[in-house]
Amino acid sequence: MGTVITTPESAAFDRGVRPVLRIVLPDKTEAVLNYRADPELQRRIDDLAAKSTEFKLTEEERAEYEGYVRANKFVAVLQRQARQMAGTKP
């Protein structure tokens, strides 16, 4: 596992959502840990990432890509919390 860099923003976000995730995750831990984007969605994200690297995104594509980046960060938080919860199960 790689190093996780914690910023004040990410720490505050984690602290803010942790109580809700403790309600939602217990029955869904395995599903959250195994979640992956479907192939069509992953292709779209990869295409937008490539265009972003080449500075060729339209304004609409940039907004779409930024939405995927935010969603990816949220999924990462869910998965991190699910891993922590799985580690505390008897």
N, C-alpha and C positions, 0 to 999 in steps of 0.2 A: 504494500500500500504506500502511496506517495505521501509527502508531507502536506498537511492541511494548513493553509495560511489563514489565520483568524484575524479579521479586521473588527474594529468596534461595530461597524454596520452589520457584519455577518453574525457577530456574537449577540447583538441586540435582536436581530431577526430570529435566530435560533431560540433565544430565551422567550421571545414573544409568542412563537408558534408551538413550542414544546408542549405546553399543557393541552392544546388541541390535538396534537399528534398522539399524545398518550391516550386520548379517547379513541381516535380513529385507527391507529396502527395495530393494536394488539391482535386483531383478527385478520389483518392484511399484511403482516410483516413479510411473509415469504413472497407474496405477490409484488410488493413494493421492491424488495431486493432483486427480484428477477425481471423487473420491468425494463424493456428496451423499446425504442421507437420502432414502428413498423417500417419495413424496407422502403416504401414509397416516401414516407415522411423523412427518413434518414437520407434518402437521395436528394430531396429538396433542400434539406439543411446543408448537406455537403456541397450542392451546387451554389447555394447562396454564400457559403463560407469561401469557396473558391473565387467567386466574383468579388467578394469583399476584400480578399487578399490582393486582388488585381485592381481594386478601386473602381469597379465597374457596376456597382449596384445602383439601380434607380432609387429615387426617394421612397417609393412604395416598397421595393425589395428590402431596403435598409430597415424600414419600420417592421416588416415581416421578420427579418433576420434577428433584429433586436428582441422581438417577442419570443422567438425560439431560444435565444440566449437566456432570457429571464426564466423561461419555462425550464430550461436545463438546470439552472441554478436551484430552482425550487425542487426539482426531482432529486438533485444531489442532496439537498437538506433532508428530504423525506427518507432517502436511502441511508444517510448517515444516522438519522434518528432510529430507523428500523434496525440497523446493525447494532446500535447501542442497546436497544430493547431486546434484541435476540440474545445478546451477550448476558443480559440480566435474568433471562428466563431460567427456571430450575431445570 
